[in-house]
């Protein structure tokens, strides 16, 4: 009894990964999926090297990777949120923030796109649950197709203003984020500017971003 | 704010991704779970006589609980990631459970017919699972907190693994105060206590493992 649960979950997960890695249908029968699969392969193979460099600390590669991911997320959410088009960009930003905070949980032996998809799906389910839209949830999850992260254009404006949210953070966290993220100072420079220790700055930035993610989520719920 | 601005904001001076995130969160939870359980067991129930440490009795319990804590901790660490390979940690958890079940069965069969009931039930079979569950609660809180700070996408399974982890740590502390001598007793009642903690974790998972 004790092991049945994780077994079942593991099976579901494999299926989920499989759906992303290999087309489930006959190629001749569904040309759309075939095209989407090629797009997906490009996506993963283009993203992986960027992402690995980003994980090692290359911020230019990180920005590039996040841009690519944002584009895919926009398409993914847009196709699943017909009834909430205004919330798409908010969810894209919320997912990007979650990816950033949780990038330590990425296992380099697995595809980046599958990791991104798992987080995006989690955020989408979370949104539906907050909105109490169970029917839409089923629609979104039963459909397993390879177009999941197909690109979609967008001007990238969100309804929610993160800058305003930033102003609601405690002073120390806001200052740490502004100095290191917006002004672009190094942690050492920010530390000498404020008089706080380097580890304190890092902690404040991390806490601030976490809190920001929470605020974004709460706004989405209300 | 435009998404492009957010990306620049995140990428600028992001630095390398943190490493060993699961270990860094689960290890303190393990330490806390074991220490609190051991302290509570030793003060509330009282330590076993020192002479018992010369026999295999406490060591079987400690080895079982320790091995299960390590295996379940590994499983919880995997389930705390959005996607992960689960086969190896799951197999290890099962192997530990099966090894203990076999050991208990051998001990039970090798007891004389008249002693079998005593071997299985000891004098504390009614309280043992509940004691393990109670001693595991601080560890369960710590383990759920640790997993919650990561990115579990299967909250029920992750809660279950965190519960097994905490339950094994609670049993590890309880072993310092439990006088039962039979491996059959350990295989049944310790496992039940750990399983109860796992079940509680699975119940709590979907409610508390939100991020």
Interface residues (C-beta under 8 A of the other chain):
Chain A: X1 X2 X3 X5 X6 X7 X9 X10 X12 X13 X16 X17 X54 X55 X56 X57 X59 X60 X62 X63 X66 X67 X70 X89 X92 X93 X96 X97 X98 X100 X102 X103 X104 X105 X106 X107 X109 X110 X114 X115 X118 X119 X121 X122 X126 X155 X156 X157 X158 X160 X161 X162 X163 X177 X180 X181 X182 X184 X185 X186 X187
Chain B: X1 X2 X3 X4 X5 X6 X7 X8 X9 X10 X11 X12 X13 X14 X15 X16 X17 X18 X19 X20 X21 X22 X75 X79 X80 X81 X82 X83 X84 X85 X86 X87 X90 X93 X94 X97 X150 X151 X153 X154 X156 X157 X160 X161 X164 X191 X195 X198 X202 X210 X211
